[in-house]
């Protein structure tokens, strides 16, 4: 595309060339008039000259002869003179036209470029600004008339650049905030189309951005309870808060959902924003707290009731019967031991769960730990006529606290014995992989239902309440085990099948 100066120069030269051409045509049209005037003057001079020659030579010529002589001389002279004058005139005009046109072109080109270059530069700068290149700047030259325009364009460019930079920073901050907030966020337009969702929302619902962006919220497979909540916010156009239980990917979640209308400038209603806080863990912890209080009350009430009842019976006179006295004292002793074990486990669990609890980690071998754990639990094994099956090919070195790992192993073996029938086997295996030492303790007991596996590490949770309570267990052993394994930065897994048995897998890091 030609610049403004080129277009102006071509227009000016075309106009000037047209004027000069018209001028040459006019001069060419006036040429015969000038020649006629010249011929009349020349004819008069020739006649005077010829009359003088005739008089001097005393030639006797008639009037007709003189006229013929005048005509012949004039014709010969006119034709040659006309051709000569015409050629000279056209040559001079062509040279003058060319020189004039060149001079005018040079001068006009300089003047036009000098005056239009700033305008071209400002125009190019404005076009760059329109394209979004806010770094473009106009040249501020010495022409006083152009300086205000260039200066204004540059001020505009700097302001646009500053505004763009601020907007980009704010957009980046907003995007970072939305993407990294712990809650799910979704913005829905007036027509029900989803305009904004964050990463947490996509992860919680197992979706991709292309699956939801611009789609109507009812068509993307949201839980019905959430769709009803969104409909309520759309209908009322008022902020609304509600706790919703929803199923996502076959798992139940508790969400605290907040919805509010989005109002733009001049009170224009733009849509609604939905924020979902996951309170599943809070609800679970609250339920655990309630269960804990209820279980502690129940577990403490049972031995205390027994101790109090048998004590009252003895005080009422039963102590006089020696046989009854010994029987009641044995029961009181057993219940007091149970009460003591419960209090010790509660204190141990409280200590482990305290912030800042650490274990004394150092290099150690797992083989000796497993052997020691088997020795400590052997008496209980003999009571049920059970046996150990030990599979230890070689020792495995890990980073751990030997005393705490013995506690882990002892609790797991005790559980295996408790939930296994008589004349069965408890298998103890020691394995390793590249990163962990692996302890496996497998029994042939009652097993655990699949839906109960996730709860076996809760405090006071029992798969078979009657059997575990009669065995003297407190219901806190696996909770203690889980906390101790996590303190070693390890993992514990459960594999179980009802009626076949349960396998506990403990992985302790090597480094």
ZAMARGU-4260 file (C-alpha; in steps of 0.2 Angstrom, whole numbers, plus 5000, padded with zeros to 4 digits):
<rodrens>
0) 5000/5000/5000 | 5007/5017/4995 | 5010/5029/5008 | 5002/5046/5010 | 5017/5055/5003
5) 5017/5045/4987 | 4999/5047/4984 | 5000/5066/4986 | 5016/5067/4975 | 5008/5057/4961
10) 4992/5067/4962 | 5001/5084/4962 | 5012/5079/4947 | 4997/5073/4938 | 4988/5089/4941
15) 5004/5099/4936 | 5007/5089/4921 | 4989/5092/4915 | 4991/5111/4918 | 5008/5111/4908
20) 5000/5100/4894 | 4985/5112/4893 | 4997/5127/4892 | 5007/5119/4878 | 4991/5116/4868
25) 4985/5134/4871 | 5003/5140/4865 | 5001/5128/4850 | 4984/5135/4846 | 4991/5153/4847
30) 5006/5149/4835 | 4996/5152/4819 | 4991/5169/4825 | 5008/5174/4830 | 5014/5168/4812
35) 5001/5178/4804 | 5005/5194/4813 | 5023/5190/4809 | 5020/5187/4790 | 5010/5204/4789
40) 5024/5213/4796 | 5037/5204/4786 | 5027/5206/4770 | 5026/5225/4772 | 5045/5225/4775
45) 5048/5214/4759 | 5037/5225/4748 | 5046/5241/4754 | 5063/5233/4751 | 5058/5226/4733
50) 5050/5243/4729 | 5066/5251/4733 | 5076/5239/4722 | 5064/5242/4708 | 5066/5260/4709
55) 5085/5260/4710 | 5086/5249/4695 | 5073/5258/4686 | 5064/5242/4681 | 5048/5244/4671
60) 5035/5231/4679 | 5017/5231/4678 | 5006/5231/4693 | 5002/5212/4690 | 5020/5208/4689
65) 5025/5216/4705 | 5011/5207/4714 | 5016/5191/4707 | 5034/5194/4712 | 5029/5199/4729
70) 5018/5183/4731 | 5032/5172/4725 | 5044/5179/4737 | 5032/5179/4752 | 5027/5161/4748
75) 5045/5155/4748 | 5049/5164/4763 | 5034/5159/4773 | 5035/5141/4770 | 5053/5140/4776
80) 5051/5152/4790 | 5035/5143/4796 | 5044/5126/4796 | 5059/5133/4805 | 5049/5143/4818
85) 5038/5128/4821 | 5052/5117/4824 | 5061/5129/4836 | 5045/5133/4845 | 5041/5115/4849
90) 5059/5110/4853 | 5060/5125/4865 | 5043/5121/4873 | 5047/5102/4875 | 5064/5107/4884
95) 5055/5120/4895 | 5041/5107/4899 | 5054/5094/4904 | 5065/5105/4914 | 5050/5113/4923
100) 5042/5097/4926 | 5058/5089/4933 | 5062/5105/4944 | 5044/5105/4951 | 5045/5086/4954
105) 5061/5088/4964 | 5055/5102/4974 | 5037/5096/4977 | 5044/5078/4981 | 5056/5086/4995
110) 5042/5097/5002 | 5029/5084/5002 | 5040/5071/5010 | 5046/5083/5022 | 5028/5088/5027
115) 5019/5071/5025 | 5033/5060/5033 | 5027/5064/5051 | 5009/5060/5046 | 5014/5044/5038
120) 5024/5039/5053 | 5009/5044/5065 | 4997/5034/5053 | 5009/5018/5054 | 5010/5020/5073
125) 4991/5022/5074 | 4989/5006/5064 | 5002/4996/5075 | 4992/5002/5090 | 4976/4996/5082
130) 4984/4979/5080 | 4989/4978/5098 | 5007/4983/5097 | 5007/4995/5111 | 5026/4997/5110
135) 5025/5007/5094 | 5031/5025/5095 | 5029/5040/5083 | 5045/5050/5079 | 5044/5068/5086
140) 5053/5078/5073 | 5057/5097/5071 | 5041/5102/5063 | 5031/5112/5076 | 5015/5108/5068
145) 5018/5089/5069 | 5025/5089/5086 | 5008/5090/5096 | 5001/5076/5085 | 5016/5064/5087
150) 5017/5068/5106 | 4999/5064/5108 | 5000/5048/5099 | 5015/5043/5110 | 5006/5048/5126
155) 4991/5037/5120 | 5003/5022/5116 | 5011/5023/5133 | 4995/5024/5142 | 4988/5009/5132
160) 5004/5000/5136 | 5002/5004/5154 | 4984/4999/5154 | 4988/4982/5145 | 5002/4978/5157
165) 4991/4981/5172 | 4977/4971/5164 | 4989/4957/5160 | 4996/4957/5177 | 4978/4957/5185
170) 4973/4943/5173 | 4988/4933/5178 | 4985/4936/5196 | 4966/4931/5194 | 4970/4916/5184
175) 4983/4910/5197 | 4971/4913/5211 | 4957/4904/5202 | 4968/4889/5197 | 4976/4887/5214
180) 4962/4890/5226 | 4957/4874/5235 | 4939/4875/5231 | 4930/4871/5215 | 4924/4886/5205
185) 4912/4888/5191 | 4905/4903/5182 | 4889/4901/5172 | 4883/4914/5160 | 4865/4921/5158
190) 4860/4907/5145 | 4867/4893/5156 | 4883/4891/5147 | 4899/4888/5157 | 4912/4902/5155
195) 4925/4898/5168 | 4930/4883/5178 | 4946/4880/5188 | 4958/4865/5189 | 4951/4859/5205
200) 4933/4858/5198 | 4940/4848/5183 | 4950/4836/5194 | 4935/4833/5206 | 4923/4829/5193
205) 4935/4820/5181 | 4932/4831/5166 | 4943/4840/5153 | 4941/4859/5149 | 4935/4856/5132
210) 4921/4845/5139 | 4914/4860/5149 | 4919/4876/5141 | 4905/4885/5133 | 4893/4870/5136
215) 4876/4871/5145 | 4879/4865/5163 | 4864/4853/5162 | 4873/4843/5148 | 4890/4840/5156
220) 4884/4826/5168 | 4884/4836/5185 | 4876/4828/5200 | 4857/4831/5201 | 4859/4839/5218
225) 4871/4852/5211 | 4860/4855/5196 | 4845/4859/5207 | 4856/4870/5218 | 4861/4880/5202
230) 4843/4881/5196 | 4838/4888/5213 | 4851/4902/5212 | 4846/4906/5194 | 4827/4907/5199
235) 4830/4917/5215 | 4845/4928/5209 | 4850/4929/5227 | 4865/4922/5236 | 4862/4904/5243
240) 4873/4892/5253 | 4869/4874/5256 | 4878/4858/5261 | 4876/4844/5247 | 4880/4826/5247
245) 4884/4820/5230 | 4891/4805/5221 | 4906/4808/5210 | 4914/4793/5201 | 4906/4781/5213
250) 4912/4790/5228 | 4901/4800/5240 | 4907/4818/5244 | 4900/4831/5256 | 4901/4849/5248
255) 4897/4866/5255 | 4891/4875/5240 | 4889/4894/5238 | 4881/4902/5224 | 4878/4921/5220
260) 4873/4931/5205 | 4886/4941/5195 | 4881/4959/5193 | 4891/4969/5180 | 4891/4988/5176
265) 4875/4997/5177 | 4866/4983/5186 | 4867/4971/5172 | 4864/4953/5177 | 4879/4942/5169
270) 4876/4925/5177 | 4880/4916/5193 | 4896/4910/5201 | 4897/4893/5210 | 4910/4889/5223
275) 4911/4872/5231 | 4921/4868/5247 | 4925/4850/5250 | 4920/4846/5268 | 4920/4827/5266
280) 4935/4826/5277 | 4928/4838/5290 | 4912/4828/5290 | 4922/4812/5292 | 4932/4819/5306
285) 4917/4825/5315 | 4909/4808/5314 | 4925/4800/5320 | 4925/4813/5335 | 4907/4808/5339
290) 4911/4789/5337 | 4927/4792/5348 | 4917/4800/5362 | 4904/4787/5361 | 4916/4772/5360
295) 4927/4779/5374 | 4912/4781/5385 | 4906/4764/5381 | 4924/4756/5383 | 4926/4764/5400
300) 4909/4761/5406 | 4910/4742/5403 | 4925/4739/5415 | 4920/4752/5427 | 4903/4745/5428
305) 4910/4727/5431 | 4922/4734/5444 | 4909/4744/5453 | 4896/4730/5453 | 4907/4716/5459
310) 4915/4728/5473 | 4897/4732/5479 | 4893/4713/5479 | 4908/4710/5490 | 4904/4724/5501
315) 4887/4718/5504 | 4894/4702/5511 | 4900/4691/5497 | 4918/4692/5503 | 4913/4680/5517
320) 4912/4666/5503 | 4930/4663/5499 | 4927/4655/5483 | 4916/4669/5477 | 4928/4682/5484
325) 4942/4675/5473 | 4931/4674/5458 | 4925/4692/5460 | 4943/4698/5463 | 4949/4689/5447
330) 4936/4698/5437 | 4940/4715/5445 | 4958/4712/5442 | 4955/4707/5424 | 4944/4722/5421
335) 4956/4734/5429 | 4970/4727/5417 | 4958/4730/5403 | 4955/4748/5409 | 4974/4751/5411
340) 4977/4744/5393 | 4964/4756/5386 | 4971/4771/5395 | 4989/4767/5390 | 4983/4765/5372
345) 4974/4781/5373 | 4989/4790/5380 | 5000/4782/5367 | 4989/4787/5353 | 4987/4805/5359
350) 5006/4806/5360 | 5008/4799/5342 | 4995/4811/5335 | 5003/4827/5344 | 5011/4839/5332
355) 5029/4837/5331 | 5030/4819/5335 | 5045/4810/5328 | 5053/4793/5328 | 5072/4790/5331
360) 5076/4784/5313 | 5092/4776/5310 | 5099/4761/5299 | 5092/4744/5305 | 5088/4727/5300
365) 5070/4720/5299 | 5074/4702/5302 | 5078/4704/5320 | 5062/4715/5322 | 5051/4701/5315
370) 5059/4688/5326 | 5057/4698/5341 | 5039/4702/5337 | 5035/4683/5335 | 5043/4679/5351
375) 5033/4692/5361 | 5016/4685/5353 | 5021/4667/5355 | 5011/4664/5371 | 4995/4670/5364
380) 4998/4659/5348 | 5000/4644/5359 | 4984/4648/5368 | 4975/4645/5352 | 4986/4631/5346
385) 4991/4641/5331 | 5008/4641/5322 | 5020/4654/5313 | 5025/4651/5295 | 5041/4662/5293
390) 5047/4667/5275 | 5063/4677/5277 | 5076/4674/5264 | 5088/4688/5270 | 5089/4703/5281
395) 5083/4719/5274 | 5091/4736/5279 | 5079/4751/5281 | 5079/4768/5290 | 5068/4766/5305
400) 5065/4766/5324 | 5067/4748/5330 | 5056/4750/5345 | 5042/4757/5335 | 5043/4745/5321
405) 5043/4731/5335 | 5027/4739/5341 | 5020/4739/5323 | 5024/4721/5321 | 5017/4715/5338
410) 5001/4724/5335 | 4998/4717/5318 | 5002/4699/5324 | 4991/4701/5339 | 4977/4706/5327
415) 4980/4691/5316 | 4979/4679/5331 | 4964/4688/5338 | 4954/4686/5322 | 4959/4669/5317
420) 4951/4652/5323 | 4961/4639/5332 | 4973/4627/5323 | 4977/4640/5309 | 4993/4648/5303
425) 5000/4666/5304 | 5012/4669/5289 | 5026/4682/5292 | 5036/4687/5276 | 5050/4699/5273
430) 5053/4706/5255 | 5060/4722/5247 | 5060/4732/5232 | 5071/4746/5225 | 5064/4759/5238
435) 5056/4750/5252 | 5058/4735/5264 | 5041/4726/5265 | 5034/4716/5279 | 5019/4705/5276
440) 5008/4697/5290 | 4994/4686/5284 | 4981/4676/5294 | 4968/4663/5290 | 4954/4672/5299
445) 4937/4679/5296 | 4943/4692/5284 | 4936/4710/5281 | 4922/4716/5270 | 4928/4727/5255
450) 4918/4742/5261 | 4925/4740/5279 | 4944/4740/5274 | 4945/4759/5273 | 4939/4760/5291
455) 4949/4747/5300 | 4962/4761/5305 | 4949/4771/5314 | 4950/4772/5332 | 4939/4759/5341
460) 4933/4752/5324 | 4931/4733/5326 | 4927/4721/5312 | 4920/4708/5325 | 4916/4718/5340
465) 4911/4703/5352 | 4927/4693/5347 | 4939/4708/5349 | 4932/4714/5365 | 4932/4696/5373
470) 4950/4695/5368 | 4954/4710/5378 | 4958/4721/5363 | 4955/4740/5365 | 4951/4744/5347
475) 4966/4756/5345 | 4980/4745/5339 | 4978/4748/5320 | 4976/4767/5323 | 4992/4767/5332
480) 5000/4756/5319 | 4995/4768/5305 | 5002/4783/5313 | 5018/4775/5317 | 5020/4769/5299
485) 5016/4787/5293 | 5029/4793/5305 | 5042/4782/5296 | 5036/4790/5279 | 5030/4773/5274
490) 5014/4765/5269 | 5002/4751/5275 | 4990/4742/5264 | 4976/4729/5267 | 4971/4714/5256
495) 4957/4704/5263 | 4944/4691/5258 | 4929/4686/5269 | 4931/4669/5276 | 4949/4667/5269
500) 4960/4679/5278 | 4968/4696/5279 | 4986/4702/5273 | 4993/4717/5281 | 5008/4725/5270
505) 5019/4737/5278 | 5032/4746/5268 | 5047/4756/5276 | 5058/4767/5266 | 5076/4761/5264
510) 5083/4779/5263
</rodrens>
